[in-house]
């Protein structure tokens, strides 16, 4: 697939000496939803801020749809909508006026019908005449999204869009994001809620300490790293693992009462059934059995802690 | 040129003026009227005329200038400082706008307010000094507009460089206002004893007030051409500073 954002050797060192981005390379594909995961201070916001023009890069090159973000900033910025992490809004303006303001700021002719469509899709239509200071936090978040969508961007950055937002609102926003993707908008999402990435993303990139340590299709990633675990609670303790069970690479707990089997549903050690049949043959009885799958969260925590 | 953006910012800023009409227009008019009352009408003793002009009329140009200086700085500095303060600046920085457009919009809006304010104060002045006449009305407007633009630009720079509200207040309250009072707003510096007369010539406000007064009465403390040169020079210096700020992103971007 063609890439719409191309980041090459991007670095950023702040005046304070903080190295926020080591050379970062990233290709964002046209029309995808890319989730950017990483702990606090990993460089997610810095990366987004540079692409959007808020922070000056220290080195490297970024192009958006083939245009350089510095030389052709008008073209690249007009394509991008940004929903920032902080709830920064005017206080005394109305919802309608800030959304119309953003559209003008990004160089688009007034189009009340489009603003109306955006406000309706975000359930802000009833609030259009309200001053922003009278809105709840969740509603202000929607206003920020409405501002970003007011100028019909082809790329949308959502920097922790659902931080501090209740479950219902979060589900609503996911719906809006899906509809945008169906319209061909490329979406880059940073989030702390791994559930959100798991739910929404086509691809996942993990950034830690200013480096992208992994970028992969979400499904492939889940398959590759998302191994299943089978835990058997035995009726009688085992002193050691019988030789006949060697092929399964089981782990035995210290008290000899728990056997743990890690398997990959599609890999060579596939399936638990042969193991269970073997145990039956060996007359090893168990009174409980449980399986669990690694979530993206476990994968993420594993990846980030490996590097620290 | 992203004219939609210029229009959007300009409209946004003008809405802010009309929303805060009381603060933006009414209170400077009230305080200027108080100056008239105190310095003009009820002034006991002292000269009743300066350079052949009734004192009430003499102070009008200085009073208008005082308001133009401080209000232009306040309006423009606040307009750009506030988005920095509440964080909405992100949108301006991520928008496809150049520094020329940003300045046209913010400085244009602040200067518009100042020109409106200057004209309202002038109208008020006719109430207190009914015999007030303007000898060169066109040049008077040129001074009014140029002063508003220059000081709005200056205010914009202050707003960009300020880290907090105290810093915003510092220059208009502690530098510009004293300079205006000592720059012949209420007296002619030619009446000062030496060395104060010479020292006054290092005060930039003298040139601005004198030039503006010249457009009213055809007389000033310094030749009017110096005043014109000064205001153009000040405008140019502010333009250079502001374009450097935007080129480097100094204090705006990190």
Contacts between the chains, C-beta under 8 A, distances in Angstrom:
chain1	res1	chain2	res2	distance
A	14	B	254	6.1
A	15	B	254	6.9
A	52	B	93	7.8
A	52	B	94	4.2
A	53	B	93	6.0
A	53	B	94	5.2
A	54	B	90	5.6
A	54	B	93	4.5
A	54	B	94	5.5
A	54	B	253	6.7
A	55	B	253	6.1
A	55	B	254	5.7
A	56	B	249	5.6
A	56	B	253	5.3
A	56	B	254	7.3
A	73	B	96	6.5
A	74	B	2	7.0
A	74	B	96	4.1
A	74	B	98	7.8
A	75	B	96	7.5
A	76	B	96	8.0
A	77	B	94	6.0
A	77	B	95	6.1
A	77	B	96	4.1
A	78	B	96	4.5
A	80	B	94	7.0
A	82	B	90	7.1
A	82	B	91	7.8
A	82	B	94	5.2
A	84	B	87	7.7
A	84	B	90	5.2
A	86	B	87	5.2
A	86	B	90	7.9
A	88	B	86	5.8
A	88	B	87	3.0
A	88	B	88	4.9
A	88	B	90	6.4
A	89	B	86	7.7
A	89	B	88	6.7
A	90	B	86	7.5
A	90	B	88	6.1
A	91	B	86	7.6
A	92	B	16	7.9
A	92	B	19	6.3
A	93	B	12	7.7
A	93	B	15	7.7
A	97	B	12	7.8
A	97	B	15	7.3
A	100	B	8	7.7
A	101	B	8	5.1
A	101	B	9	8.0
A	101	B	11	7.8
A	101	B	12	5.4
A	102	B	8	8.0
A	102	B	91	6.5
A	103	B	4	7.9
A	103	B	8	7.7
A	104	B	4	4.5
A	104	B	5	6.0
A	104	B	7	6.1
A	104	B	8	2.9
A	104	B	11	7.9
A	105	B	4	7.7
A	105	B	5	4.8
A	105	B	8	5.0
A	105	B	9	7.0
A	105	B	91	6.6
A	105	B	92	7.2
A	105	B	95	4.6
A	105	B	97	6.8
A	106	B	5	7.3
A	106	B	95	5.6
A	106	B	96	6.2
A	107	B	2	4.5
A	107	B	4	5.2
A	107	B	5	5.9
A	107	B	95	7.9
A	107	B	96	5.4
A	107	B	97	7.9
A	108	B	4	6.4
A	109	B	4	6.4
A	110	B	4	8.0
A	147	B	91	7.0
